[in-house]
Amino acid sequence: PLQQLLGQKVRVTLACRQGHQLLAGRVGMAGRDFLELKVGRRLILIPYRSLCSIRRKVGGKRPAPQEHRQALLNIDPSLRRRLILRFGEVVSADGALMNLFFGLPLRLKMKDFVGRGVVVATVRTGTVPVLHGVLEAVGEEALQLNAARRTERVSFDDICFVRI
């Protein structure tokens, strides 16, 4: 269902610790457990559990209903051959293909941003609501940030959104 919003301008309401937040941007990816929103030159990665509502903005270009499902119809013959002969190897090496076939989880998407500055808004009380830092590592259950010369660990369950 969210794949149908790819490329569309949307307004998203999030339930974060600071209350409801409204973000507007263009949907870049709908992963297995997160939505990627492009806001200007920034990316916002939003776990589905933080979403309250998504509304398509009026006036945005609406793609053909099945456009996203037909992405592989006109692929290069060599890619088609590699997919047939070495499916696992080819798909696992390409995040877009992995998302198309299986749905890319947030933890794998975050590995693309190791070494970059990020802002992480959290939902858990008793912690800093927003962390600014450099993403150092991505584990199975948490992110590791270098924030203000300290290493901070943020569980994926505690993330409201990540801005890159």
Disulfide bonds with the S-S distance in Angstrom:
Cys16-Cys160 1.60
